[in-house]
């Protein structure tokens, strides 16, 4: 087994893993994956979602992609990570294995389905026993570039991220990591794979390392926008070009979806920070929830924070669950925007169905009655053509393996936007920014 010393290691692993399924750089969805996209199936009470299967879209794509950030990738891979084909292949198998859940009905892929760009299409994720959590499943694609994981950033590494859902009672519901390990420890194939990958038998630490290693291979670039950036002027439409300009100017998207406020970001589209954008907070009694969280989570034990984030209304507090700082109330992580078209519904609570709804939310400066609202939220005065252009730009961030699905989703959202725009408020969008109320004492 070799250790990561350069970006060549990741390239070698990906080349080995995708050689049998990749043609001309990226795998295309097979018919079963295509059919899986669309509205998630209705579930009976107590029923877990159907188990996704590993297919071509689950395989690590080639690094031969326009826009692939070689130096950034090298920088974010932890020193000493066992990034080998054997470890990543083991991680892929574990990612789809429902035996890691308490009753064998869900897997990591239940919430992170490759056919849906490693999301689940649900407003909030549904886990073991049909239990609905409080948050929307973010994509695993490009998760290796995240400085923190989960919507509230409660862990820093993919290894830590892999562990928590296994034991959360609303997600995979195992009594412990050891309990999950025990259910696969007798599998002869796993015994051979763990020995091949790590030189020892089935164990919890290597299980989490393998899953995290697999997730680090899931890099997704090569979008029409990436080709535009490297000089292919016809790679995106004129509408998308106008949307890109608006993204960095009038629409103010770059204030969160870029590494700095004054430099355009064509890679990760996030500031790696947390913001209160006015979603959901008005529906909840935030002050008593914050007081309760300060009292009950005073010592910040990670399992307790994980439970609060997924299983109760306290989830609305976001980053505050960790920091207990008033300014972090209802603040959530800025997500990467790549493949955003095929990861609906949107925001941490899955409350917005289309990208037009998302832009309408920002256009009217929604949440201005929220005393902790981010100061950058304000009415934007975007016209309807400007909104359409902005959505066209966001659609251009779709990687080629999701092109056909993206085209269908764009058509669906566009049609819906013509008849149902629940967030649109033109008067507010073109009005002045009202004074924000002062936060109440906690």
Buried (B, 14 or more C-beta within 10 A) or exposed (E): EEEBEEBEBBBBBBBBBBEEBBEEBBBBBBEEBBEBBBEBEEBEEEEBBBBBBBBBBBBBBBBBBBBBBEEBBBEBBBEEBBBBBBBBBBBBBBBBBBBBBBEBBBBBBBBBBBBBBBBBBBBBBBBBBBBBBBBBBBBBBBBBBBEBBBBBBBBEBBBBBBBBBBBBBBBBBBEEBEBBBBBBBEBEEBBEBBEBBBEEEBBBEBBBBBBBBBBBBBBBBBBBBBBBBEEEEEBBBEBBBBBBBBBBEBBBBBBBBBBEEEEEBBBBBBBBBBBBBBBBBEEBEBBEBBEBBBEEBEEEEEEBBBBBBBBBBBBBBBBBBBBBEBEBBBBBBBBBBBBBBBBBBBBBBBBBBBBBBBBBBBBBBBBBEBBBBBEEBBBBBBEEEBBBBBBBBBBBBBBBBBBBBBBBBBEBBBEBBEEEBEBBBBEBBBEEEEEBEEBEEB
